[in-house]
Amino acid sequence: MKVSINAVKFKADKKLEEFINDKVEKLSGVYDGIIGSEVILKLGNVETPDNKIAEIRLQIKGNDLFAKKQSKTFEEATDTAVDALRKQLDKHKGKFQK
C-alpha cells in the first residue's frame, strides 16, 4: 500500500514519517482491499496545546474512508485516527460478509 504524507506549512521529520507509515500500513492487515492512503498533517489553533491535526483518507474499492483527529502530538492524533479507521474498516468488512 502506498502511504502519501503531506505536512502543511512545516517539514515532517523522518521519525514522524516512519511512525505514520508503520501505523497506516498495519491497516492493510485488517482489510486487504486498501489501494492507498493519504495523510495530511497540519497545525490548528495555535492558542491551544492540542493543536496538531492528522487527517487520513484510505482509498478502498467503492467509497474512501476518512478520519480526522486533533491532539497534543501528531503521533497521538495519528494513533486515534488509525483506531477510528480500523473501526470503519471492520464495519465495511461486515457489510460485504453478509
Biopython code that builds the backbone (N, CA, C, O; Angstrom):
import numpy as np
from Bio.PDB.StructureBuilder import StructureBuilder

atoms = [
    (1, "MET", "N", (0.848, -1.174, 0.000)),
    (1, "MET", "CA", (0.000, 0.000, 0.000)),
    (1, "MET", "C", (0.894, 1.238, 0.000)),
    (1, "MET", "O", (1.907, 1.290, 0.697)),
    (2, "LYS", "N", (0.502, 2.226, -0.789)),
    (2, "LYS", "CA", (1.252, 3.479, -0.859)),
    (2, "LYS", "C", (0.691, 4.450, 0.173)),
    (2, "LYS", "O", (-0.513, 4.702, 0.210)),
    (3, "VAL", "N", (1.571, 4.992, 1.008)),
    (3, "VAL", "CA", (1.182, 5.978, 2.013)),
    (3, "VAL", "C", (1.786, 7.317, 1.616)),
    (3, "VAL", "O", (3.007, 7.473, 1.570)),
    (4, "SER", "N", (0.920, 8.278, 1.331)),
    (4, "SER", "CA", (1.364, 9.624, 0.959)),
    (4, "SER", "C", (1.195, 10.547, 2.163)),
    (4, "SER", "O", (0.094, 10.681, 2.697)),
    (5, "ILE", "N", (2.292, 11.186, 2.591)),
    (5, "ILE", "CA", (2.252, 12.076, 3.758)),
    (5, "ILE", "C", (2.480, 13.503, 3.288)),
    (5, "ILE", "O", (3.452, 13.798, 2.592)),
    (6, "ASN", "N", (1.567, 14.384, 3.680)),
    (6, "ASN", "CA", (1.645, 15.787, 3.299)),
    (6, "ASN", "C", (1.578, 16.645, 4.565)),
    (6, "ASN", "O", (0.544, 16.689, 5.232)),
    (7, "ALA", "N", (2.675, 17.324, 4.894)),
    (7, "ALA", "CA", (2.709, 18.213, 6.053)),
    (7, "ALA", "C", (2.466, 19.641, 5.558)),
    (7, "ALA", "O", (3.201, 20.134, 4.703)),
    (8, "VAL", "N", (1.446, 20.300, 6.090)),
    (8, "VAL", "CA", (1.061, 21.634, 5.653)),
    (8, "VAL", "C", (1.824, 22.691, 6.445)),
    (8, "VAL", "O", (1.712, 22.759, 7.669)),
    (9, "LYS", "N", (2.593, 23.505, 5.748)),
    (9, "LYS", "CA", (3.339, 24.644, 6.301)),
    (9, "LYS", "C", (4.446, 24.263, 7.285)),
    (9, "LYS", "O", (4.879, 25.097, 8.080)),
    (10, "PHE", "N", (4.908, 23.008, 7.239)),
    (10, "PHE", "CA", (6.075, 22.599, 8.015)),
    (10, "PHE", "C", (6.634, 21.327, 7.404)),
    (10, "PHE", "O", (5.981, 20.689, 6.578)),
    (11, "LYS", "N", (7.838, 20.961, 7.808)),
    (11, "LYS", "CA", (8.502, 19.762, 7.296)),
    (11, "LYS", "C", (8.461, 18.686, 8.377)),
    (11, "LYS", "O", (8.991, 18.869, 9.473)),
    (12, "ALA", "N", (7.819, 17.555, 8.050)),
    (12, "ALA", "CA", (7.756, 16.443, 8.999)),
    (12, "ALA", "C", (9.109, 15.729, 9.010)),
    (12, "ALA", "O", (9.691, 15.476, 7.956)),
    (13, "ASP", "N", (9.606, 15.407, 10.209)),
    (13, "ASP", "CA", (10.899, 14.715, 10.286)),
    (13, "ASP", "C", (10.748, 13.240, 9.934)),
    (13, "ASP", "O", (9.640, 12.704, 9.901)),
    (14, "LYS", "N", (11.856, 12.609, 9.680)),
    (14, "LYS", "CA", (11.893, 11.214, 9.228)),
    (14, "LYS", "C", (11.250, 10.268, 10.246)),
    (14, "LYS", "O", (10.549, 9.329, 9.869)),
    (15, "LYS", "N", (11.490, 10.519, 11.526)),
    (15, "LYS", "CA", (10.951, 9.672, 12.586)),
    (15, "LYS", "C", (9.414, 9.695, 12.577)),
    (15, "LYS", "O", (8.775, 8.652, 12.720)),
    (16, "LEU", "N", (8.829, 10.883, 12.410)),
    (16, "LEU", "CA", (7.378, 11.026, 12.363)),
    (16, "LEU", "C", (6.815, 10.316, 11.124)),
    (16, "LEU", "O", (5.792, 9.638, 11.208)),
    (17, "GLU", "N", (7.479, 10.472, 9.988)),
    (17, "GLU", "CA", (7.021, 9.819, 8.759)),
    (17, "GLU", "C", (7.064, 8.293, 8.888)),
    (17, "GLU", "O", (6.157, 7.602, 8.424)),
    (18, "GLU", "N", (8.114, 7.775, 9.515)),
    (18, "GLU", "CA", (8.222, 6.330, 9.721)),
    (18, "GLU", "C", (7.127, 5.823, 10.654)),
    (18, "GLU", "O", (6.559, 4.755, 10.429)),
    (19, "PHE", "N", (6.830, 6.599, 11.709)),
    (19, "PHE", "CA", (5.773, 6.235, 12.655)),
    (19, "PHE", "C", (4.433, 6.158, 11.922)),
    (19, "PHE", "O", (3.680, 5.200, 12.093)),
    (20, "ILE", "N", (4.143, 7.169, 11.109)),
    (20, "ILE", "CA", (2.868, 7.215, 10.383)),
    (20, "ILE", "C", (2.778, 6.062, 9.385)),
    (20, "ILE", "O", (1.748, 5.393, 9.293)),
    (21, "ASN", "N", (3.861, 5.832, 8.636)),
    (21, "ASN", "CA", (3.879, 4.726, 7.677)),
    (21, "ASN", "C", (3.588, 3.398, 8.365)),
    (21, "ASN", "O", (2.789, 2.599, 7.877)),
    (22, "ASP", "N", (4.243, 3.167, 9.504)),
    (22, "ASP", "CA", (4.078, 1.923, 10.246)),
    (22, "ASP", "C", (2.625, 1.745, 10.693)),
    (22, "ASP", "O", (2.040, 0.677, 10.511)),
    (23, "LYS", "N", (2.051, 2.790, 11.276)),
    (23, "LYS", "CA", (0.676, 2.717, 11.786)),
    (23, "LYS", "C", (-0.334, 2.492, 10.670)),
    (23, "LYS", "O", (-1.222, 1.647, 10.789)),
    (24, "VAL", "N", (-0.195, 3.253, 9.581)),
    (24, "VAL", "CA", (-1.177, 3.175, 8.497)),
    (24, "VAL", "C", (-1.052, 1.846, 7.751)),
    (24, "VAL", "O", (-2.059, 1.262, 7.353)),
    (25, "GLU", "N", (0.170, 1.373, 7.562)),
    (25, "GLU", "CA", (0.352, 0.117, 6.837)),
    (25, "GLU", "C", (-0.192, -1.081, 7.609)),
    (25, "GLU", "O", (-0.519, -2.102, 7.005)),
    (26, "LYS", "N", (-0.295, -0.973, 8.928)),
    (26, "LYS", "CA", (-0.877, -2.058, 9.722)),
    (26, "LYS", "C", (-2.358, -2.250, 9.387)),
    (26, "LYS", "O", (-2.910, -3.328, 9.609)),
    (27, "LEU", "N", (-3.003, -1.206, 8.855)),
    (27, "LEU", "CA", (-4.415, -1.313, 8.487)),
    (27, "LEU", "C", (-4.623, -2.296, 7.328)),
    (27, "LEU", "O", (-5.703, -2.870, 7.187)),
    (28, "SER", "N", (-3.601, -2.485, 6.509)),
    (28, "SER", "CA", (-3.748, -3.434, 5.397)),
    (28, "SER", "C", (-3.851, -4.868, 5.911)),
    (28, "SER", "O", (-4.307, -5.751, 5.184)),
    (29, "GLY", "N", (-3.435, -5.110, 7.149)),
    (29, "GLY", "CA", (-3.625, -6.417, 7.759)),
    (29, "GLY", "C", (-5.065, -6.647, 8.178)),
    (29, "GLY", "O", (-5.510, -7.790, 8.277)),
    (30, "VAL", "N", (-5.798, -5.566, 8.426)),
    (30, "VAL", "CA", (-7.201, -5.660, 8.814)),
    (30, "VAL", "C", (-8.069, -5.905, 7.580)),
    (30, "VAL", "O", (-9.021, -6.683, 7.623)),
    (31, "TYR", "N", (-7.726, -5.228, 6.475)),
    (31, "TYR", "CA", (-8.521, -5.323, 5.240)),
    (31, "TYR", "C", (-7.578, -5.238, 4.052)),
    (31, "TYR", "O", (-6.835, -4.267, 3.907)),
    (32, "ASP", "N", (-7.608, -6.252, 3.207)),
    (32, "ASP", "CA", (-6.637, -6.298, 2.111)),
    (32, "ASP", "C", (-7.085, -5.534, 0.864)),
    (32, "ASP", "O", (-6.369, -5.531, -0.137)),
    (33, "GLY", "N", (-8.243, -4.892, 0.902)),
    (33, "GLY", "CA", (-8.736, -4.140, -0.250)),
    (33, "GLY", "C", (-8.309, -2.683, -0.259)),
    (33, "GLY", "O", (-8.854, -1.885, -1.022)),
    (34, "ILE", "N", (-7.339, -2.320, 0.579)),
    (34, "ILE", "CA", (-6.881, -0.927, 0.627)),
    (34, "ILE", "C", (-5.948, -0.671, -0.547)),
    (34, "ILE", "O", (-4.963, -1.385, -0.734)),
    (35, "ILE", "N", (-6.261, 0.344, -1.333)),
    (35, "ILE", "CA", (-5.469, 0.688, -2.510)),
    (35, "ILE", "C", (-4.315, 1.610, -2.128)),
    (35, "ILE", "O", (-3.178, 1.400, -2.552)),
    (36, "GLY", "N", (-4.610, 2.620, -1.332)),
    (36, "GLY", "CA", (-3.591, 3.573, -0.909)),
    (36, "GLY", "C", (-4.128, 4.443, 0.211)),
    (36, "GLY", "O", (-5.270, 4.280, 0.641)),
    (37, "SER", "N", (-3.304, 5.364, 0.681)),
    (37, "SER", "CA", (-3.747, 6.257, 1.749)),
    (37, "SER", "C", (-3.057, 7.610, 1.616)),
    (37, "SER", "O", (-1.955, 7.720, 1.079)),
    (38, "GLU", "N", (-3.732, 8.623, 2.116)),
    (38, "GLU", "CA", (-3.197, 9.979, 2.112)),
    (38, "GLU", "C", (-3.305, 10.522, 3.530)),
    (38, "GLU", "O", (-4.383, 10.516, 4.123)),
    (39, "VAL", "N", (-2.188, 10.990, 4.068)),
    (39, "VAL", "CA", (-2.156, 11.546, 5.412)),
    (39, "VAL", "C", (-1.805, 13.021, 5.307)),
    (39, "VAL", "O", (-0.811, 13.386, 4.680)),
    (40, "ILE", "N", (-2.631, 13.874, 5.927)),
    (40, "ILE", "CA", (-2.368, 15.308, 5.938)),
    (40, "ILE", "C", (-2.154, 15.727, 7.385)),
    (40, "ILE", "O", (-3.010, 15.504, 8.242)),
    (41, "LEU", "N", (-1.007, 16.336, 7.645)),
    (41, "LEU", "CA", (-0.675, 16.840, 8.981)),
    (41, "LEU", "C", (-0.714, 18.361, 8.940)),
    (41, "LEU", "O", (-0.142, 18.980, 8.042)),
    (42, "LYS", "N", (-1.387, 18.956, 9.911)),
    (42, "LYS", "CA", (-1.407, 20.418, 9.962)),
    (42, "LYS", "C", (-1.601, 20.905, 11.391)),
    (42, "LYS", "O", (-2.047, 20.168, 12.270)),
    (43, "LEU", "N", (-1.252, 22.166, 11.590)),
    (43, "LEU", "CA", (-1.400, 22.798, 12.897)),
    (43, "LEU", "C", (-2.719, 23.550, 12.926)),
    (43, "LEU", "O", (-3.043, 24.300, 12.005)),
    (44, "GLY", "N", (-3.472, 23.340, 13.994)),
    (44, "GLY", "CA", (-4.747, 24.030, 14.152)),
    (44, "GLY", "C", (-4.555, 25.350, 14.883)),
    (44, "GLY", "O", (-3.555, 26.039, 14.685)),
    (45, "ASN", "N", (-5.510, 25.693, 15.721)),
    (45, "ASN", "CA", (-5.478, 26.923, 16.507)),
    (45, "ASN", "C", (-4.244, 26.921, 17.413)),
    (45, "ASN", "O", (-4.062, 26.006, 18.217)),
    (46, "VAL", "N", (-3.405, 27.940, 17.281)),
    (46, "VAL", "CA", (-2.114, 27.973, 17.974)),
    (46, "VAL", "C", (-2.256, 28.207, 19.480)),
    (46, "VAL", "O", (-1.349, 27.864, 20.238)),
    (47, "GLU", "N", (-3.358, 28.774, 19.920)),
    (47, "GLU", "CA", (-3.513, 29.098, 21.344)),
    (47, "GLU", "C", (-3.742, 27.872, 22.229)),
    (47, "GLU", "O", (-3.510, 27.938, 23.436)),
    (48, "THR", "N", (-4.186, 26.772, 21.661)),
    (48, "THR", "CA", (-4.452, 25.587, 22.470)),
    (48, "THR", "C", (-3.304, 24.584, 22.356)),
    (48, "THR", "O", (-2.668, 24.495, 21.307)),
    (49, "PRO", "N", (-3.031, 23.826, 23.426)),
    (49, "PRO", "CA", (-1.920, 22.864, 23.368)),
    (49, "PRO", "C", (-2.209, 21.679, 22.450)),
    (49, "PRO", "O", (-1.281, 21.114, 21.870)),
    (50, "ASP", "N", (-3.477, 21.291, 22.307)),
    (50, "ASP", "CA", (-3.790, 20.163, 21.422)),
    (50, "ASP", "C", (-4.182, 20.679, 20.038)),
    (50, "ASP", "O", (-5.335, 20.594, 19.617)),
    (51, "ASN", "N", (-3.166, 21.221, 19.345)),
    (51, "ASN", "CA", (-3.404, 21.864, 18.053)),
    (51, "ASN", "C", (-2.858, 21.078, 16.865)),
    (51, "ASN", "O", (-2.821, 21.601, 15.751)),
    (52, "LYS", "N", (-2.437, 19.836, 17.079)),
    (52, "LYS", "CA", (-1.889, 19.018, 15.995)),
    (52, "LYS", "C", (-3.030, 18.200, 15.386)),
    (52, "LYS", "O", (-3.733, 17.487, 16.102)),
    (53, "ILE", "N", (-3.214, 18.300, 14.076)),
    (53, "ILE", "CA", (-4.319, 17.631, 13.386)),
    (53, "ILE", "C", (-3.760, 16.626, 12.383)),
    (53, "ILE", "O", (-2.866, 16.939, 11.597)),
    (54, "ALA", "N", (-4.301, 15.421, 12.427)),
    (54, "ALA", "CA", (-3.960, 14.377, 11.459)),
    (54, "ALA", "C", (-5.232, 13.963, 10.736)),
    (54, "ALA", "O", (-6.213, 13.560, 11.361)),
    (55, "GLU", "N", (-5.203, 14.069, 9.417)),
    (55, "GLU", "CA", (-6.321, 13.619, 8.580)),
    (55, "GLU", "C", (-5.821, 12.446, 7.746)),
    (55, "GLU", "O", (-4.783, 12.546, 7.093)),
    (56, "ILE", "N", (-6.550, 11.345, 7.764)),
    (56, "ILE", "CA", (-6.153, 10.169, 6.998)),
    (56, "ILE", "C", (-7.317, 9.746, 6.108)),
    (56, "ILE", "O", (-8.438, 9.546, 6.576)),
    (57, "ARG", "N", (-7.025, 9.614, 4.813)),
    (57, "ARG", "CA", (-8.010, 9.117, 3.853)),
    (57, "ARG", "C", (-7.496, 7.785, 3.312)),
    (57, "ARG", "O", (-6.403, 7.703, 2.752)),
    (58, "LEU", "N", (-8.310, 6.744, 3.492)),
    (58, "LEU", "CA", (-7.962, 5.419, 2.963)),
    (58, "LEU", "C", (-8.725, 5.212, 1.666)),
    (58, "LEU", "O", (-9.947, 5.352, 1.621)),
    (59, "GLN", "N", (-7.998, 4.881, 0.619)),
    (59, "GLN", "CA", (-8.629, 4.601, -0.667)),
    (59, "GLN", "C", (-8.891, 3.107, -0.746)),
    (59, "GLN", "O", (-7.967, 2.294, -0.782)),
    (60, "ILE", "N", (-10.178, 2.764, -0.771)),
    (60, "ILE", "CA", (-10.575, 1.365, -0.893)),
    (60, "ILE", "C", (-11.545, 1.248, -2.066)),
    (60, "ILE", "O", (-12.042, 2.250, -2.579)),
    (61, "LYS", "N", (-11.803, 0.018, -2.475)),
    (61, "LYS", "CA", (-12.759, -0.188, -3.557)),
    (61, "LYS", "C", (-14.119, 0.332, -3.121)),
    (61, "LYS", "O", (-14.600, -0.003, -2.039)),
    (62, "GLY", "N", (-14.732, 1.144, -3.956)),
    (62, "GLY", "CA", (-16.012, 1.746, -3.591)),
    (62, "GLY", "C", (-15.763, 3.123, -2.996)),
    (62, "GLY", "O", (-15.183, 3.988, -3.652)),
    (63, "ASN", "N", (-16.191, 3.329, -1.777)),
    (63, "ASN", "CA", (-16.027, 4.623, -1.113)),
    (63, "ASN", "C", (-14.722, 4.686, -0.337)),
    (63, "ASN", "O", (-14.241, 3.672, 0.169)),
    (64, "ASP", "N", (-14.145, 5.897, -0.244)),
    (64, "ASP", "CA", (-12.964, 6.109, 0.597)),
    (64, "ASP", "C", (-13.407, 6.242, 2.047)),
    (64, "ASP", "O", (-14.530, 6.660, 2.328)),
    (65, "LEU", "N", (-12.510, 5.882, 2.967)),
    (65, "LEU", "CA", (-12.763, 6.079, 4.395)),
    (65, "LEU", "C", (-11.913, 7.241, 4.869)),
    (65, "LEU", "O", (-10.802, 7.438, 4.377)),
    (66, "PHE", "N", (-12.430, 8.024, 5.832)),
    (66, "PHE", "CA", (-11.741, 9.230, 6.271)),
    (66, "PHE", "C", (-11.839, 9.370, 7.783)),
    (66, "PHE", "O", (-12.873, 9.074, 8.383)),
    (67, "ALA", "N", (-10.740, 9.828, 8.392)),
    (67, "ALA", "CA", (-10.731, 10.133, 9.824)),
    (67, "ALA", "C", (-9.878, 11.376, 10.048)),
    (67, "ALA", "O", (-8.807, 11.526, 9.459)),
    (68, "LYS", "N", (-10.364, 12.257, 10.901)),
    (68, "LYS", "CA", (-9.635, 13.488, 11.244)),
    (68, "LYS", "C", (-9.626, 13.584, 12.766)),
    (68, "LYS", "O", (-10.679, 13.591, 13.405)),
    (69, "LYS", "N", (-8.423, 13.656, 13.338)),
    (69, "LYS", "CA", (-8.294, 13.724, 14.792)),
    (69, "LYS", "C", (-7.318, 14.825, 15.176)),
    (69, "LYS", "O", (-6.376, 15.129, 14.444)),
    (70, "GLN", "N", (-7.566, 15.415, 16.336)),
    (70, "GLN", "CA", (-6.736, 16.507, 16.845)),
    (70, "GLN", "C", (-6.229, 16.129, 18.224)),
    (70, "GLN", "O", (-6.974, 15.586, 19.040)),
    (71, "SER", "N", (-4.937, 16.421, 18.488)),
    (71, "SER", "CA", (-4.333, 16.037, 19.759)),
    (71, "SER", "C", (-3.126, 16.917, 20.063)),
    (71, "SER", "O", (-2.842, 17.874, 19.343)),
    (72, "LYS", "N", (-2.413, 16.575, 21.155)),
    (72, "LYS", "CA", (-1.232, 17.346, 21.563)),
    (72, "LYS", "C", (-0.025, 17.058, 20.685)),
    (72, "LYS", "O", (0.831, 17.922, 20.499)),
    (73, "THR", "N", (0.047, 15.829, 20.138)),
    (73, "THR", "CA", (1.163, 15.458, 19.268)),
    (73, "THR", "C", (0.616, 14.838, 17.987)),
    (73, "THR", "O", (-0.505, 14.329, 17.964)),
    (74, "PHE", "N", (1.412, 14.885, 16.924)),
    (74, "PHE", "CA", (0.999, 14.261, 15.676)),
    (74, "PHE", "C", (0.916, 12.750, 15.824)),
    (74, "PHE", "O", (0.073, 12.111, 15.194)),
    (75, "GLU", "N", (1.778, 12.177, 16.647)),
    (75, "GLU", "CA", (1.749, 10.725, 16.878)),
    (75, "GLU", "C", (0.425, 10.305, 17.517)),
    (75, "GLU", "O", (-0.196, 9.329, 17.097)),
    (76, "GLU", "N", (0.004, 11.050, 18.535)),
    (76, "GLU", "CA", (-1.240, 10.725, 19.228)),
    (76, "GLU", "C", (-2.447, 10.928, 18.304)),
    (76, "GLU", "O", (-3.375, 10.119, 18.310)),
    (77, "ALA", "N", (-2.434, 11.992, 17.521)),
    (77, "ALA", "CA", (-3.524, 12.253, 16.577)),
    (77, "ALA", "C", (-3.587, 11.156, 15.515)),
    (77, "ALA", "O", (-4.672, 10.704, 15.147)),
    (78, "THR", "N", (-2.428, 10.732, 15.028)),
    (78, "THR", "CA", (-2.372, 9.658, 14.036)),
    (78, "THR", "C", (-2.892, 8.353, 14.632)),
    (78, "THR", "O", (-3.651, 7.624, 13.994)),
    (79, "ASP", "N", (-2.475, 8.072, 15.853)),
    (79, "ASP", "CA", (-2.899, 6.852, 16.544)),
    (79, "ASP", "C", (-4.419, 6.783, 16.666)),
    (79, "ASP", "O", (-5.014, 5.752, 16.352)),
    (80, "THR", "N", (-5.055, 7.865, 17.116)),
    (80, "THR", "CA", (-6.511, 7.861, 17.294)),
    (80, "THR", "C", (-7.228, 7.823, 15.945)),
    (80, "THR", "O", (-8.292, 7.214, 15.831)),
    (81, "ALA", "N", (-6.657, 8.465, 14.924)),
    (81, "ALA", "CA", (-7.259, 8.418, 13.585)),
    (81, "ALA", "C", (-7.186, 7.000, 13.018)),
    (81, "ALA", "O", (-8.140, 6.534, 12.394)),
    (82, "VAL", "N", (-6.067, 6.315, 13.228)),
    (82, "VAL", "CA", (-5.925, 4.937, 12.754)),
    (82, "VAL", "C", (-6.912, 4.019, 13.483)),
    (82, "VAL", "O", (-7.478, 3.113, 12.870)),
    (83, "ASP", "N", (-7.122, 4.244, 14.780)),
    (83, "ASP", "CA", (-8.106, 3.455, 15.525)),
    (83, "ASP", "C", (-9.510, 3.656, 14.955)),
    (83, "ASP", "O", (-10.276, 2.703, 14.808)),
    (84, "ALA", "N", (-9.834, 4.908, 14.636)),
    (84, "ALA", "CA", (-11.147, 5.214, 14.053)),
    (84, "ALA", "C", (-11.299, 4.533, 12.692)),
    (84, "ALA", "O", (-12.366, 4.012, 12.367)),
    (85, "LEU", "N", (-10.237, 4.542, 11.910)),
    (85, "LEU", "CA", (-10.286, 3.883, 10.596)),
    (85, "LEU", "C", (-10.394, 2.372, 10.723)),
    (85, "LEU", "O", (-11.046, 1.720, 9.907)),
    (86, "ARG", "N", (-9.755, 1.816, 11.747)),
    (86, "ARG", "CA", (-9.850, 0.372, 11.981)),
    (86, "ARG", "C", (-11.308, -0.017, 12.246)),
    (86, "ARG", "O", (-11.781, -1.036, 11.744)),
    (87, "LYS", "N", (-12.019, 0.796, 13.035)),
    (87, "LYS", "CA", (-13.437, 0.540, 13.311)),
    (87, "LYS", "C", (-14.259, 0.659, 12.029)),
    (87, "LYS", "O", (-15.156, -0.148, 11.785)),
    (88, "GLN", "N", (-13.951, 1.666, 11.214)),
    (88, "GLN", "CA", (-14.663, 1.844, 9.945)),
    (88, "GLN", "C", (-14.416, 0.655, 9.010)),
    (88, "GLN", "O", (-15.331, 0.193, 8.328)),
    (89, "LEU", "N", (-13.173, 0.165, 8.986)),
    (89, "LEU", "CA", (-12.843, -0.988, 8.144)),
    (89, "LEU", "C", (-13.588, -2.235, 8.603)),
    (89, "LEU", "O", (-14.077, -3.011, 7.782)),
    (90, "ASP", "N", (-13.673, -2.424, 9.913)),
    (90, "ASP", "CA", (-14.412, -3.578, 10.445)),
    (90, "ASP", "C", (-15.877, -3.505, 10.024)),
    (90, "ASP", "O", (-16.461, -4.514, 9.629)),
    (91, "LYS", "N", (-16.471, -2.316, 10.108)),
    (91, "LYS", "CA", (-17.850, -2.113, 9.713)),
    (91, "LYS", "C", (-18.012, -2.358, 8.203)),
    (91, "LYS", "O", (-18.983, -2.975, 7.766)),
    (92, "HIS", "N", (-17.048, -1.867, 7.423)),
    (92, "HIS", "CA", (-17.058, -2.026, 5.973)),
    (92, "HIS", "C", (-16.951, -3.504, 5.590)),
    (92, "HIS", "O", (-17.660, -3.968, 4.697)),
    (93, "LYS", "N", (-16.067, -4.240, 6.264)),
    (93, "LYS", "CA", (-15.911, -5.682, 6.005)),
    (93, "LYS", "C", (-17.200, -6.421, 6.355)),
    (93, "LYS", "O", (-17.591, -7.354, 5.654)),
    (94, "GLY", "N", (-17.854, -6.010, 7.430)),
    (94, "GLY", "CA", (-19.084, -6.651, 7.863)),
    (94, "GLY", "C", (-20.189, -6.544, 6.832)),
    (94, "GLY", "O", (-21.005, -7.456, 6.701)),
    (95, "LYS", "N", (-20.229, -5.442, 6.096)),
    (95, "LYS", "CA", (-21.248, -5.255, 5.054)),
    (95, "LYS", "C", (-21.072, -6.281, 3.938)),
    (95, "LYS", "O", (-22.052, -6.795, 3.400)),
    (96, "PHE", "N", (-19.821, -6.575, 3.595)),
    (96, "PHE", "CA", (-19.565, -7.485, 2.491)),
    (96, "PHE", "C", (-19.637, -8.947, 2.883)),
    (96, "PHE", "O", (-19.766, -9.811, 2.017)),
    (97, "GLN", "N", (-19.557, -9.241, 4.177)),
    (97, "GLN", "CA", (-19.609, -10.624, 4.619)),
    (97, "GLN", "C", (-21.045, -11.121, 4.762)),
    (97, "GLN", "O", (-21.280, -12.326, 4.848)),
    (98, "LYS", "N", (-21.998, -10.204, 4.788)),
    (98, "LYS", "CA", (-23.419, -10.590, 4.940)),
    (98, "LYS", "C", (-23.996, -11.040, 3.629)),
    (98, "LYS", "O", (-25.171, -11.401, 3.563)),
]
sb = StructureBuilder()
sb.init_structure("model")
sb.init_model(0)
sb.init_chain("A")
sb.init_seg("    ")
for serial, (resi, resn, name, xyz) in enumerate(atoms, 1):
    if name == "N":
        sb.init_residue(resn, " ", resi, " ")
    sb.init_atom(name, np.array(xyz, "f"), 0.0, 1.0, " ", f" {name:<3s}", serial, name[0])
structure = sb.get_structure()
